[in-house]
Amino acid sequence: MSRLITRRRFLIGSTLAASGLGLSGCDALVESDRTKSVLKIAEGLSMKTQRFLLDDNALAPEFSDADLSPVFRSNGTSMPDNPQYLDWMSRQFSTWRLGIGGLVERPSQVSLAQLKAMPSRTQITRHDCVEGWSAIGKWTGVPLGALLQFVGLKPEARYIVFHCADEYEKTLNGTGWYYESIDLVDALHPQTILAYAMNGRDLEVAHGAPLRLRVERQLGYKQAKYLTRIEALADLGHLYGGNGGFWEDRGYEWYAGI
């Protein structure tokens, strides 16, 4: 356990240091092609090393109810402001649907009630934010692997992309919508769930209602909130900035394993 916590702290600290380069007046360094290439190599080595050392199904630590944090901060958006989301919220998400498409055999639209009727998993895990704070919460939801089995992945699928209802950054070209992605190793991991409840209650808006991703072996910015659509893809290069996520398009690592 102590070795795992030390690794988490190291990764959070190193990510903060890397993201802080731009804040300390080193924008030219961060944006240089050479620096980007070095960071990409380091990221690839980190992922390969962790995947080599840990079994694909190795679990993140789980805790008890006694360990739940009295306060669990909201990360990122706390209230999406787009009209579609506000309409869903006004109807208690009864008209919301999760779209599932891309490289799947049976594209689907799934309601919140249907998700809640599926076999679920509850887990108490620690959320580690890249900003340097952590909190322990209890999450209940549908294992993503079971949902992907339900729709049937095509052989060429390699990544699962999560599209969200929050336009995190207002841009003229529409690149400010939050999105994230993971590969099939993490998508099929037993602790990767689409959570609709937190601490025994339906998700609050600030925590991603009606549905958010929990991929427990990665840092907090991977835990996409306000899910509207997921899709299976063979590559990520054509999406937005081409790096597989909102923050990744702005310099963060795609693989944020802890």
LUMDREN-568658 format. One line per 10 residues: number of its first residue (from 1); for each residue z, y, x of C-alpha. Coordinates in steps of 0.25 Angstrom, whole numbers, plus 5000, padded with zeros to 4 digits. Each point is the difference from the previous one (the first is absolute). Layout:
NUM = Z,Y,X | ...
END
This chain:
1 = 5000,5000,5000 | 5004,5010,5011 | 4987,4998,5007 | 4992,5002,4987 | 5007,5013,4998 | 4998,5005,5014 | 4985,4997,4998 | 5000,5008,4987 | 5007,5012,5007 | 4990,4999,5012
11 = 4988,5000,4991 | 5005,5011,4991 | 5004,5009,5012 | 4986,4997,5007 | 4993,5003,4987 | 5007,5013,4999 | 4997,5004,5014 | 4986,4997,4998 | 4999,5008,4987 | 5008,5011,5007
21 = 4989,5003,5011 | 4992,5008,4990 | 5013,5008,4996 | 5003,5003,5014 | 4987,5007,5003 | 4992,4988,5005 | 4990,4999,4989 | 4988,4999,5011 | 5007,4988,5006 | 5002,4993,4987
31 = 4986,5003,4995 | 4993,4996,5013 | 4991,4987,4999 | 5007,4995,5012 | 5014,5001,4994 | 4995,4994,4987 | 4994,4988,5008 | 5013,4998,5007 | 5008,5001,4988 | 4991,4990,4993
41 = 5001,4990,5011 | 5016,5001,5000 | 5000,4998,4985 | 4991,4987,5001 | 5009,4995,5011 | 5013,5003,4992 | 4994,4992,4988 | 4995,4988,5008 | 5013,4999,5007 | 5008,5001,4988
51 = 4991,4990,4993 | 5001,4991,5012 | 5015,5000,5001 | 5003,4999,4985 | 4996,4990,4990 | 4990,5006,4989 | 5011,4997,4990 | 5012,5004,5008 | 5009,5009,4990 | 5005,5013,5002
61 = 5016,5001,4999 | 5005,4999,4986 | 5014,5005,4995 | 5010,4999,4989 | 5003,5009,4988 | 5012,5005,5008 | 4990,5006,5011 | 4992,5009,4990 | 4999,5014,5004 | 5008,5010,4991
71 = 4988,5010,5002 | 4985,4995,5002 | 4992,5012,5003 | 4986,5002,4994 | 4989,5000,5011 | 4987,5007,4998 | 4996,5005,4986 | 5011,5001,4990 | 4992,5004,4988 | 4985,4998,5000
81 = 4993,5012,4993 | 4987,4994,4995 | 4998,5000,4985 | 4997,4985,4999 | 5013,4997,5006 | 5008,5010,4992 | 4993,4993,4987 | 5004,4986,5005 | 5014,5005,5002 | 5001,5007,4986
91 = 4997,4986,4994 | 5010,4993,5009 | 4988,4994,5007 | 4996,4991,4988 | 4985,5005,5002 | 5001,4998,5016 | 4992,4989,5006 | 4999,4995,5014 | 4985,4998,5004 | 4997,4988,5009
101 = 4986,4999,5006 | 4992,5000,5012 | 4998,4986,5006 | 5006,4992,4989 | 4995,4989,4991 | 5006,5006,4987 | 5002,5015,5000 | 5011,5004,4991 | 5008,5011,4993 | 5015,4996,4999
111 = 5010,5007,4992 | 5014,5003,5004 | 5005,4990,4989 | 4991,4989,5005 | 5005,5002,5014 | 5015,4999,4996 | 4996,4987,4993 | 4996,4994,5013 | 5009,4992,5009 | 5008,5010,5008
121 = 5007,5002,5013 | 5013,5008,5003 | 5003,5004,5014 | 5011,5010,5006 | 4993,5006,5012 | 5001,5012,5010 | 4990,5011,4999 | 4998,5007,5013 | 4993,5013,4999 | 4992,5006,5012
131 = 5008,5013,4998 | 5012,4992,5005 | 5008,4996,4988 | 5003,4987,4994 | 5005,4994,4987 | 5002,4987,4993 | 4995,4997,4986 | 4998,4989,4991 | 4985,4998,4996 | 4995,4991,4989
141 = 4985,4997,4998 | 4988,4991,5000 | 4997,4993,5013 | 4986,5006,5004 | 4996,4987,5005 | 5001,4994,4986 | 4992,5011,4994 | 4989,4998,5010 | 5000,4986,4997 | 4999,5003,4985
151 = 4987,5009,5003 | 4995,4991,5011 | 4996,5006,5013 | 4986,4998,5005 | 4998,4994,5014 | 4996,5013,5007 | 5012,5008,4995 | 5009,5004,5012 | 5008,5012,4995 | 5007,5005,4987
161 = 5000,5015,4997 | 5009,5007,4991 | 4996,5012,4993 | 5010,5010,4994 | 5002,5010,4990 | 5005,5011,5009 | 4991,5010,5006 | 5009,5003,5012 | 4991,5010,5006 | 4991,5009,4992
171 = 4986,5000,5006 | 4986,5004,4996 | 4994,4987,5003 | 5010,4991,4994 | 5006,4994,5012 | 5014,5004,4997 | 5003,4988,4991 | 5011,4991,5005 | 4995,4986,5003 | 5005,4988,5010
181 = 4995,4987,5004 | 5005,4987,5006 | 4993,4987,5006 | 5001,4987,4993 | 5012,4995,5009 | 5009,5011,4994 | 4993,4999,4986 | 5004,4985,4999 | 5014,5002,5006 | 5011,4995,4991
191 = 5007,5013,5000 | 4988,5009,4997 | 5001,5003,4985 | 4995,5010,4990 | 5014,5006,4996 | 5002,5005,4986 | 5015,5001,5001 | 5011,5005,5010 | 5014,4997,4999 | 4999,4993,4987
201 = 4993,5011,4993 | 4986,5004,4997 | 4994,5008,5012 | 5003,5015,4998 | 4989,5009,5002 | 5005,5005,5013 | 4999,4986,5006 | 4986,4997,4995 | 5000,4996,4985 | 4995,4992,4995
211 = 4996,4992,5012 | 5001,5001,5015 | 4997,4991,5012 | 5011,4994,5008 | 4995,4994,5013 | 5014,4998,5007 | 4995,4997,5014 | 4994,5014,5001 | 5005,5015,5001 | 5002,5008,4987
221 = 4987,5007,5000 | 4993,4987,4997 | 5008,4998,4987 | 4990,5007,4991 | 5005,5005,4987 | 4994,5003,4986 | 4990,4989,5001 | 4987,5001,4992 | 4991,4990,5006 | 4999,4990,5011
231 = 4987,4995,5006 | 4997,4989,5010 | 4990,5004,5011 | 4993,4995,5012 | 5002,5012,5008 | 5007,5014,4999 | 4990,5009,5007 | 4994,5006,4988 | 5013,5004,4993 | 5004,5015,5001
241 = 5002,5002,5015 | 4997,4986,5004 | 5014,4996,5005 | 5006,4993,4989 | 5010,5009,4994 | 5003,5015,4997 | 5009,5002,5012 | 4992,4991,5009 | 4988,5010,4997 | 5010,5010,5006
251 = 5004,4993,5013 | 5010,4990,4996 | 4999,4985,5004 | 4993,4991,4990 | 5009,4988,5004 | 5015,5005,4998 | 5007,4987,5002 | 5015,5000,5002
END
